Amino acid sequence: MEIQPGDRVEILERGEWIGPFKVSNKAGRTPEHVVLEGPNGGFELYADAPFNIRIFDYSNYVKDTKTMDRIEALAKFLSIEVEEEMTIDDYISEDSYTENEFHAEGNSYLVLTDEEADTAAREYIQESLWAFNPSFLSSHTDLPEEVFSIIQNDRNEDANPIFYTLLTKCGDFNKFVEEAISSDGRGHFLAAYDFNENEEGEYFIYRTN
């Protein structure tokens, strides 16, 4: 199989075929290398066809409506305009491992509904209780601040399940989550890059890197 500049291909990564990527007309380091272009920019690949690269088959490529809606929302947010002879896949790709995460312009974004954002923020908070200020933790229980400070200093990340138990047994964990989000916003927990929450139509967008 001969790969030509302009072809759309997919590549084998960690046992899964991902793509599509566009074959660039740039030369690789050897005749056996090809330069591919995707939403995260260009990269070089040793084209050991058909073992690690193959022509992308659009006849079997159908994105579900919800995924396309998220991609269109992200494209609108980023003011992406698809040029002639290009497709939206040349600009935005779906992450292979994290649900509802997409890559564009070398960056990564979560694109979530309001309900999904609430759930994701709650999960993040529950997994990072060990990093919260002891005074804030204490204010949601009937325990003194010193209890949380001592456990936090002694256990670090391992304090997480202990704090969760204390907040559920000695306080109201749901209220704790609500006040954490009210105080800092969901972007503080979901947008690791800039802590911002961006709304585009029915979706909320968070840059993660």
C-alpha positions as CSV (number, residue, x, y, z in Angstrom):
1,M,0.0,0.0,0.0
2,E,1.4,3.4,-1.0
3,I,0.6,6.4,1.1
4,Q,0.3,9.7,-0.9
5,P,0.3,13.3,0.2
6,G,-3.3,14.4,0.8
7,D,-4.5,10.9,1.8
8,R,-6.5,10.5,5.0
9,V,-5.1,7.7,7.1
10,E,-5.5,6.2,10.6
11,I,-2.7,4.8,12.7
12,L,-2.4,2.0,15.2
13,E,-1.7,3.3,18.8
14,R,-1.9,1.2,21.9
15,G,-3.8,-1.5,20.0
16,E,-6.4,0.9,18.7
17,W,-6.8,2.5,15.2
18,I,-7.1,6.3,15.6
19,G,-7.6,9.1,13.1
20,P,-8.1,10.4,10.6
21,F,-4.9,12.2,9.9
22,K,-3.9,14.0,6.7
23,V,-0.7,12.9,5.0
24,S,1.5,16.0,4.5
25,N,3.6,16.7,1.5
26,K,6.6,17.4,3.8
27,A,9.4,14.9,3.7
28,G,10.2,12.6,6.6
29,R,13.6,11.8,7.9
30,T,13.8,8.8,5.6
31,P,11.7,7.7,2.6
32,E,9.9,5.2,5.0
33,H,8.7,8.1,7.2
34,V,5.6,10.2,6.6
35,V,4.6,13.4,8.2
36,L,1.0,13.5,9.3
37,E,-1.2,16.5,10.3
38,G,-3.9,16.5,12.8
39,P,-5.6,18.8,15.4
40,N,-2.5,18.7,17.6
41,G,-0.2,19.7,14.8
42,G,2.2,17.7,12.7
43,F,4.2,14.6,13.6
44,E,6.3,12.0,11.9
45,L,5.6,8.3,11.7
46,Y,7.5,5.3,10.4
47,A,5.0,4.0,7.9
48,D,5.2,0.3,8.3
49,A,2.0,-0.3,6.3
50,P,-0.3,-2.1,6.7
51,F,0.8,-2.9,10.3
52,N,0.7,0.6,11.8
53,I,-1.0,2.8,9.2
54,R,-3.8,2.4,6.7
55,I,-6.1,4.4,4.5
56,F,-9.0,5.8,6.4
57,D,-12.3,4.3,5.4
58,Y,-15.0,7.0,5.6
59,S,-17.7,4.5,4.7
60,N,-17.5,3.0,8.2
61,Y,-17.0,6.4,9.9
62,V,-20.1,7.7,11.6
63,K,-20.0,10.0,14.6
64,D,-23.0,9.9,16.8
65,T,-25.1,13.1,16.9
66,K,-24.1,14.1,20.4
67,T,-20.4,13.9,19.5
68,M,-20.9,15.9,16.4
69,D,-22.8,18.5,18.4
70,R,-19.9,18.8,20.8
71,I,-17.4,19.1,18.0
72,E,-19.5,21.8,16.3
73,A,-19.8,23.7,19.7
74,L,-16.0,23.6,20.1
75,A,-15.4,24.7,16.6
76,K,-17.7,27.7,17.1
77,F,-16.1,28.5,20.4
78,L,-12.6,28.5,18.7
79,S,-13.9,30.3,15.6
80,I,-12.7,27.5,13.4
81,E,-13.6,27.8,9.7
82,V,-13.1,24.6,7.6
83,E,-11.1,25.5,4.5
84,E,-11.7,24.0,1.1
85,E,-10.6,20.4,0.7
86,M,-10.5,20.1,4.4
87,T,-12.9,18.4,6.9
88,I,-13.6,19.2,10.6
89,D,-11.5,16.2,11.4
90,D,-8.4,18.1,10.2
91,Y,-9.1,20.6,13.0
92,I,-10.7,18.7,15.9
93,S,-10.2,15.1,17.1
94,E,-11.9,13.1,19.8
95,D,-9.7,11.8,22.6
96,S,-9.2,8.0,22.5
97,Y,-9.3,7.6,26.2
98,T,-11.2,10.4,28.0
99,E,-14.9,10.7,27.2
100,N,-16.1,14.1,25.9
101,E,-12.5,15.4,25.6
102,F,-11.3,16.8,22.3
103,H,-8.1,18.1,20.8
104,A,-7.8,21.2,18.7
105,E,-5.0,23.7,17.8
106,G,-2.6,21.7,20.0
107,N,-4.8,22.0,23.1
108,S,-7.3,19.7,24.9
109,Y,-10.9,20.6,25.9
110,L,-13.7,19.0,27.8
111,V,-17.1,19.7,26.2
112,L,-19.9,18.9,28.7
113,T,-23.6,19.4,29.2
114,D,-24.6,21.2,32.4
115,E,-25.5,18.0,34.1
116,E,-22.2,16.3,33.0
117,A,-20.2,19.3,34.3
118,D,-21.9,19.1,37.7
119,T,-21.1,15.4,37.9
120,A,-17.5,15.8,36.7
121,A,-16.9,18.6,39.2
122,R,-18.4,16.6,42.0
123,E,-16.1,13.6,41.2
124,Y,-13.1,15.8,41.0
125,I,-13.9,17.4,44.4
126,Q,-14.4,14.0,46.0
127,E,-11.1,12.8,44.7
128,S,-9.2,15.9,45.9
129,L,-10.6,16.5,49.4
130,W,-7.1,16.1,50.8
131,A,-6.0,19.4,49.1
132,F,-8.8,21.5,50.5
133,N,-8.2,24.2,53.1
134,P,-8.6,22.6,56.6
135,S,-10.7,25.6,57.7
136,F,-13.1,25.0,54.8
137,L,-13.3,21.3,55.6
138,S,-13.9,22.1,59.3
139,S,-16.7,24.6,58.5
140,H,-18.8,21.8,57.0
141,T,-18.5,19.4,60.0
142,D,-18.7,19.8,63.8
143,L,-14.9,19.0,64.0
144,P,-12.2,21.5,64.8
145,E,-9.8,22.7,62.1
146,E,-6.9,21.0,63.8
147,V,-8.3,17.6,63.1
148,F,-8.1,18.1,59.4
149,S,-4.7,19.9,59.6
150,I,-3.1,17.0,61.5
151,I,-4.5,14.3,59.1
152,Q,-3.6,16.4,56.1
153,N,0.0,16.8,57.2
154,D,0.4,13.2,58.1
155,R,-1.4,11.5,55.2
156,N,-1.3,14.0,52.3
157,E,-3.2,12.3,49.4
158,D,-4.0,9.3,51.6
159,A,-6.2,11.6,53.7
160,N,-8.8,11.6,50.9
161,P,-11.0,8.6,52.1
162,I,-10.7,9.8,55.7
163,F,-11.9,13.3,54.8
164,Y,-14.8,11.9,52.7
165,T,-15.9,9.7,55.7
166,L,-15.7,12.7,58.1
167,L,-17.7,14.9,55.7
168,T,-20.4,12.3,55.2
169,K,-20.6,11.2,58.8
170,C,-20.1,14.6,60.6
171,G,-21.4,16.9,57.9
172,D,-23.3,17.3,54.6
173,F,-21.1,16.3,51.7
174,N,-23.6,17.5,49.1
175,K,-23.7,20.9,50.7
176,F,-19.9,20.9,50.8
177,V,-19.7,20.2,47.0
178,E,-22.3,22.9,46.3
179,E,-20.4,25.5,48.3
180,A,-17.1,24.6,46.8
181,I,-18.5,25.0,43.3
182,S,-20.4,28.2,44.3
183,S,-17.1,29.6,45.7
184,D,-14.7,28.7,43.0
185,G,-16.8,27.8,40.0
186,R,-16.7,24.5,38.1
187,G,-13.9,25.7,35.9
188,H,-11.6,25.7,39.0
189,F,-12.0,21.9,39.1
190,L,-12.4,21.0,35.4
191,A,-10.2,23.5,33.5
192,A,-6.7,22.7,34.6
193,Y,-5.2,25.2,32.1
194,D,-6.9,28.4,33.0
195,F,-9.7,27.5,35.4
196,N,-12.3,29.1,33.1
197,E,-15.8,27.8,32.2
198,N,-16.9,28.8,28.7
199,E,-20.5,28.4,27.5
200,E,-21.3,27.6,23.9
201,G,-24.9,26.8,23.2
202,E,-26.0,23.9,25.4
203,Y,-22.4,23.0,26.2
204,F,-19.7,24.1,28.7
205,I,-16.1,24.0,27.5
206,Y,-13.0,23.6,29.7
207,R,-9.5,23.8,28.5
208,T,-7.5,21.1,30.2
209,N,-3.9,21.8,29.0
